[in-house]
């Protein structure tokens, strides 16, 4: 225990970058990359402390941000399985790597172990020329592949006749059609239906919906056909309950409960390809 006055110090529990010491004990108030958060795990049985004041001095964490942070506990799932993991960290555009003309975004689990890659194919010369002529800064991606940790294909996403039909076909590695991600005509918010390719005898093959609060909102939530939340994407800075802290420019996919096929593959296809096919993106430079 330090003998100095209260303030922010390197976290003695080695769970976060900084922890607030109130002059008597270490509190549950922590900070990562300037974003405040709460960590109660090392303080079980102790009374909760009031948050440190923000009137300058030792109250505010260094480089404090107005962005809210929350603690994500360790989640139980299928270790090493991209399609079965309960939480996935996806490198955003700021962290993507260009490999042989492809945009490759790493996908990691909550411990930082790489489970796969989301690959955007090279843009065709005709499409690129058309964008230059029309001064369109947004690239319309027509093909995305989701690979596992070994580089083997898991899912293929393809936008057939993308300018005429606002839908994305999802195909499994063995070539069978999983279903479609179809845009709905809702101008005030982002909205897609997840439709199974399997004929169930009903005209409606919808197994779920993916929605955001705005037309370009990337904080997407997926519900099953009964309206129950099954997965979501968060861009609020997350403080994961582990040693590895994700870099800014990433987003987090959380699967709330285990999913059966085809909803599982359609959900992960929509959320993993969110940066490239669902929400329009500017070309990588």
N, C-alpha and C positions, 0 to 999 in steps of 0.2 A: 504494500500500500504506500503510495507516495506521500511525502510529508508536505508537499507544496500545496498552494491554494487550489480551490476548485477550478476546473476547466477541462478542456478536451486534451486527451493524451492517447498515445498508441494503445490499442485495445490489448489488455493483458490476457484476455481469453483467446486472442488470435482468431476471432471470428469476424471481425470487422476492422476497418482501418483505424477509426478513432472511437473512444468511449468517454462519456462525460463522468468526471469525478466531482462530487458535490462538496468535497472537503472532509467527508467522513467515510463514504463508501463509493464503490463503483456502481453507477446506476444502469438501468436498461436502455438509456438513450445513447444511440450510436450514430456514426456518420460514415458513409462510403462515398468517395469522390465528391464531397461537399453536400451530399443529400442526406438529411436526417432520417433516422429510422428507429424502430423499437426492437429490442432483442431481450426476451424474458428468460430464455433457457438457462443462462448461468446464474439467475437470480431467484430461482424457485424458493419459496418460503420467506422471501424478504418483502417488506412492504414496498409497494410501488411508489416511485418518486415523482414529484411534479416535474414537468418538462423544464429544461433550462430556459431562462428568459432570453429574449432576442434583442434586448436593449444594448447591443454592442458588448465589448469586453469578452469575457469567457462564455457568455450566454449562447451566442450563435456559432455553429460549427464553421470552420474555415470554408470559404467559398460556398456558403449556404445557398441552396436553390429553392425556389418556390414550388418546384415539382414534388409531389408527394411520393413517399417511399413506403413500401410495406414489406414485411418479412414473409418469405415463402418457406414453409417448413419442408423438411425432407419428405418426399413422397415415395410411396411404395409402388413399384411397377415391374415391368420386365426389363431387367438390366441388359444392355447391349442390343435391344430390339427397337429400332426406330418406330415401327408401327405399333409397338406396345408400350412405349415409354409414357409415363404420366406427365412429364414436363420436358419440353424441348426448347433449346436456345438457338435461334436462327440468326446468323450474321446478316445484318441489313446491308443496304447499298454501300454504306460508308466502310464496311468491313469486307465486302466482296472482293474476290481475286479474279483477275482476268487470266484465263488459261487457254491458249490457242484460239483466241477469239471468243471463248465462252465465258460467261459470268458464273462463277462458282461460289455459292454461299454455303459455308459449313453449318452443319446441324449437330449440336452437342446435347448431352443429357445434363441433369442438374449438378453433376459432379465435374463437368467440363470435359467428359470423355466424348470424342467425336463418334457419332453414330451414322453419319452420312453426309450427303451433299445435295443441294438443289442447283441444277445446272440449266442455264438459259442458253439456247443454241445461238450460233452466229446469225446476225441479221443479214438477210439477203440483200444483194446489191440493188435490186429493183426497189425494194422497200426503203432502203437507205436513201437512194436517189430521190424517190418521191418525197421523203421527209425534207430533204434539202431544198427541193423545188418549192414545196408548200410552207417552208419555215416552221414545220411542226417539230417541237422539241420532245414530244412524247413518242416513245417507241412502242408499237403494238406488238407484243410478244405472242407468237403463235405456237411455240413449242417449249416445254419445260420437262426435264427428267428428274426424278427423285431417285438417288442412288443410296445404297447402304455403305457401311464403313469400308467394305472391300472394293467398292466401285461398281458392284453389280446393280442392275436396274431393279427398282421396286415398283415404281409407278411412272407412267408416261402421261403428260397432259398435252392435248393438241386442240387448237381452236380452228375447226374446219370452217372455211368460208367466213372468216372472222368479221368481215365488214358487213355481211348480210345476216348472219345468224350469231347473236351474242351468247354463245354457249361454248363450254370447254368439255371435250371428251376425255375421260379418264380410263386408261388401259393398264392392266396389271402386267407384270414382267412376262408371264406366259402367253400374252397376247389377247386374253379374253377381255371383253369390254366390261368395266366395272359400273360405269354410269356417266352422267352428265352433270356439270355445274352450269346452271342456266340463269342468266340475268333476268330479273323481273323489272317491269316498267314502273319503278318508284323513283321519282326525281328528287325527293327530299332526303333520301338516305340510301346507303348501300344495301342491296338485297339480292340474294341468290337462292335458288332452290337446288337441293341435292337430289338427283333422280336416279333411281336404280335402273340398270340395263336389263334386269331380270323381269320377265313377265309374270306378275303375280295374279293375273286374272282381273285386275282392276285397271281402269283408265288412268288413275292417278298413281304414278310410280314414285312420288315424292317420299323420301325417307328422312329429310331434314331441311333446315333453312340456315343460311349464313347471313347475318345482318350487322350493319354498323349504324351509328347514329346520324351520320352525314353521308353525302354521295361520295366523298373521298376519305371517309373515316376508316382508319386501319385498325381500330380497336374492335375487332369483329367477334361476335358471339355466334356459336352454332347450337341450334336446338333440334331435338328429334321431332318426329311428326306429332308427338303428343304435347309439344311445347316445353319439354324439360331441357334445361341447359346441359350440354354434354361436353363442350370445349369452348375455349376462348383465347384470344390474343390480347396481350397487354403490352403497351409501350410506356406505361409508367415505370420509372426506375425501380427495379426489383432488387431487394437485398436477399440473396439466397442464403439459406442456413448451411453454409459450407465454406471452405477456404477459397474456392475459386469465385471471383466476381466477374460477371460479364462486362465487356467493354460497351461504352455507349455506341449507339448505331445498331444495336441488336434488338430483337423483339422476342417475346416469350410465348410459346404455345403451351397451354395447360389443358390436359384432357381430364375432365372432372370425374368421369367414371369409365370403366371398360366398355368398349363398343364392339358390336358384332358387325360383320360384313353385310352389305357393302358400305354401311354408314361410316365405319372406321376409315377405310381408304378414301372415301369421298371427303370426309372431314379433314384428314391430314393433307390431302391433295390441295384443298382450298386454302388451308391456313399456311402450309409450307410455301406455296406459290403465291402467297398474298402480295409480296413485294413486286412481283413480275407480271402476273396475269390478272389479278383481281383489281388491285388499285393501280391506275396508270402510273408509269414511272418514266423519268427522263433518261436519256441514253447515258450509259456509263462512259466516262472520259478517262 
